[in-house]
Amino acid sequence: MNKNYTNYDYDLKKRAVKLRHEMTRQERRLWYDFLQKYPVKFYKQRPIDGYIVDFYCAKAKIIVELDGSQHFTEDGLEYDEIRSDVLEKLGLEVVRYTNLEIERKFEAVCMDIDRRVKEKILG
């Protein structure tokens, strides 16, 4: 398996490309209304160490995940905890927002992402 410094898994690339074309309504909103034009580069549906993360900012080492209802089941919560642990061991910060937060508190989510990125980059 070929990997780079963030354990990019090339075998997941095809699935990631498919997911980029099938983003949820909330993912599309965050991407097109904020992250796509954000001054620090974000990637959407990025493979990292065997997982595909929703959004990734390499410069700030931040992963943004949007959680729908499947994430709040017992299995979903356990999977997310394991996944976050693996990603955090790579030195990445995993930030989670619910789909409901995207729909009802979009400006606050964008402000929070902006604050986190600036803290990571500017110190």
C-alpha positions, 0 to 999 in steps of 0.5 A, a space after each residue: 500500500 502506497 502512503 504519504 506522510 498522512 498515511 494517504 491510502 491510494 486504494 481509497 481514492 476511487 471511493 473518495 472520488 465517488 463520495 465527492 460526487 455524492 455529498 450530503 446536503 449539509 456537506 455541500 452547503 459547508 463546502 460551497 458556501 464556506 470551505 471551497 473559498 476559504 483562504 487556507 486550502 481544505 480538501 473534501 472527502 480525503 483518504 487518510 490512514 484507511 478512512 475517508 474524512 469529510 474535510 481536511 486542512 493540511 496546513 492546520 492539521 484539522 479534520 472537519 466531520 459532519 455527523 448525521 443520525 447514523 453517528 449517534 447509534 451505539 455502533 456509530 459512536 464507538 466507530 467514531 471514537 476509534 477513528 478519531 483516536 487513530 487520526 489524532 495519533 497522526 497529530 490531526 485535530 478532529 472537529 465534529 458538527 452535526 447536520 442539525 448544526 449546519 442547518 440551524 447554526 451555519 454561521 457559528 460553525 463557520 466562525 468556529 472552523 475559522 477560529 480553530 484554523 487561525 489558532 493552529 496556524 498563527 499559534 
